[in-house]
Amino acid sequence: MLKISIYSFFIYRIALYFLFTYNFFMDKSPDNIKKMFNDIASSYDFNNMVISFGLHKLVKKKVVKSIDFSGNVLDLCTGTGDIAGLISNNYKCNVIGLDFSIEMLKIAKNRYAHIDFIEGDCTNLPFANESFDFVTISFGLRNIENYDKALDEIYRVLKPNGKFIHLDFGKKNPIANVIYNFIVPKLVSIFYKNLVPYDYLVKSKKLFFDETQLISLFEKHLFNKVKTKSYLLGGISCQVMQK
């Protein structure tokens, strides 16, 4: 009886540990996500280079060049400003980048002083209805706790016939899935002692919607599909939707 009690106690403690750890890693509360990105801001771009093997910049350039941006453009979860910078440098349009990580925005502002970067919440955008011709979000929607509210806000600030461009990891390429689920965490562990943010990012990718589910989610919020495009053999996917 004593052996069974001791065994049960250890099983219980182990279960609690993994439950706590998993919930901590996947805590998408705004305060937790903001702190996480503020903490990794200084190494964020290098991290992206490592986990994408340097290909993320190439994909972003291809996506931006595949769309004829004009008018007013809002880049959500702008981070260090990659997408906003590419759009501004390739098209004559007014670009605003929004993020709630002040440390990420400091880097973006230093890189692209001509772009208006503001601190803000994707679920409560500080803009009037029908303000933008384009809204973009790359590798960011899965980090938002309330997808529905964010998508409602995107729809609200888009002009009639305005376009919403979403970019993130895809799930069509089994090789890419193995790389990002198993190899990337090993690579990251070589460079960083604190693996919590990167473990979170890997888990968030695995738990996020696939391409078909994303289209259904966007259509639920009244967007119409214009086109979809896969990059890196399905490792990254882009959905272009219209209001």
N, C-alpha and C positions, 0 to 999 in steps of 0.2 A: 504494500500500500504506500509506503514511504517513497519507494522508487518511482511509482506512478505519479505521485504528487510532485516530486522534484522534476520529473520529465515534463509534466504538464506545465509547471512553472516556467521552465526554460523555453518551451514552445510558445507559451504566452508572451514572454519577454521578446523573443525573436520576432513574433508576429507584430507586436507593437512597434518594434524598431523599424521594420520594413514599411509598416503602415505610415508611421510618422515621416520616415525618409521620403517615401513616394509622394505623400501629400505636400511635404515641404517643397520638393522639386517641382511639383505641378501647381503650386499656389499661384494663381493668375490674378490675385487681387492687385489693383492698381499700385498700391504702395509697395508691394513686394517686387513687381515687375520694374517699377521706376528705380528702386534701390539697386536691383540687379544690373540694369543697364548703366546706371551711374557708376557702379563699381567697376564695370569692365570697359568703360568708354575709352580709356587710354590705349587699350590693347585690342579694341573691337575690330579695326580694319586688318590688323595682322592675323587675328583669329579667323576672319573670313577668308583670308588668303590661304591659311593652313587647311581649314575644313573644306574649302572648295577646290583645293589644289591650284589656286590662282585663276580659276575659270569664271568666278562670279562676275568679275568686271567685264569680261567678254560677253557674257550672257546679257548683262544689263545694257551694254551698248547696242547689242542686236535688238533687244526689246524696244529701246527708245527710238532707234532708227526705223523700226517697222511701223511706227505710228506717227501720223502727221499732226503733231501738237501745235496748237495755236490758242490765242486768247488768254484766258486766265486758267492757270494750272495749280492744283493743290496736291502736294506730295505728303501723304500721311505716313506716320512712323518713319520720318525722313532720316533718323539716325545721324550719321556723319555727313549726310547730304549727297551721296553718290548719284541717286536718280535725279534729284532736283538739279544738281550741277550739270549732268548730261543733257537734260532737257533744255536748260537755260543756254548752254553752250552750242546747241545744235539747232535751236528754233527761236524765232522772234516771238516771244510770249512772256507774260508776266507770271513768274513762278513763286509760290509760297511753300515753304517747308514747315511742317508741324510735327512736334514730338513732345513727350512730357518728360524726357530725360535732359535735364539742363546741361549735364556734362557732355552728352553727345552733341547737343546744339552748339556748345562752345567750339567744338572741333569743326562743325559744319560752317559756322560763321567765320572762322579763321580761314577756311579754304575758299569759301565762296562769298566774299564780302558784298557782292552785288545782289545777292538773293536775300529776301526777307524771311528769316527763320524765326518762328515763334514757338513758345512753350504752350502746349494745349493738350486737351483730352479728346481722343477720337470719338468718344461717346457723347460729347457735348461741345460741338465745334462752334467757335466764336465768329461765325459768319452768317450773313443773311441768306435767306432762301434764294436758290438759283443764282449763285455767285460765280460758279466755275464751269468752264467748258470741259475740263478733264480733271479727274481725281485719280491718283495712283497710290498704291500701297504695295510694298514689296517686302516679303519676309517679315510681315508685321501683324497681319490679321490674327494669326494663331496665338499671338501673345496677348490679345485683348480678351478680357473675361466675358464681356457681353457682346458677342458677334452681332446679334440682332440690332442692338441699339446703335452700334457703329455703322452698320449698313443702312439703317434708317437715316442716320445723319449724312452719310455720303449721298444718298438719294436726294435728301432735302437740299443740300447745297449745290447740287448739279443743276445746270440749266436744262430745259427740255432738249432732248436728243444729245445731251452731254454724255461723255464716255467715262466709264470706270475701268481701270486697268489693274488687275491683281496678279502678282508674281510671287511664287513660292516653290518649295521643293515639290516634285511630282512623285508619284508612286508606281509609275508604269515600268520602270527599269529595275528588275530584281538585283542586278549587279550594283546599281547605285544604292539601292536599299541596304545591301550588305555593307557597302563601303561606309555609308553614313551611320548605320546602326552599330557597327562593330569596329571598323578600322579607324574612323575619325576619333572616337573617344580615346583610343590608344594613342593616337598622334597628339591630341590635346594634352593628355596626361604627361607627355614628355616636357611640355613647355610651361604648364601651370600647376601650382599646388592646390589651388581652390577649384575643384571640378564641378561645384554645384551649378554654376550658370550653364556650363556646357552639357552637363547631364540633363538639365532642364530642357535645353534647346533640342537635344537629340530626342528626348521623350515627347516634346511638343510636336515635333515632326511626325513621329510615329502615330500619335493620337489625332492628328489633324485630318480634315476631310481629304478624300481623294478628289480627282478632277471632276468626276461625274457628280459627286455629292456637293462640290462647290457650286457647280452650275445650278443645281437644284436649289441650293441655299440662296444664291443671288436672284434666281427667278422668283423665289418666294417673296423677295423684297422688291418685286416689280421691275427688275432689270431684264432686258432682253439680250440674248447672246448674239454677239457680232462674229467672234471667232475665237478659237483656242489655238495655242501653239506650244509644242514641247521642245525643249532644248536638252542637250547632252543625253540624247536617246531616252528622253522621258524623265531624266533626273530632276529637271526643273520645268515647271509648267506656267503658262500665262493664259489668263482668261480676259478677254475684252468684252465688256458689257455696255449696254446703252440704256439710258433712261427713256 
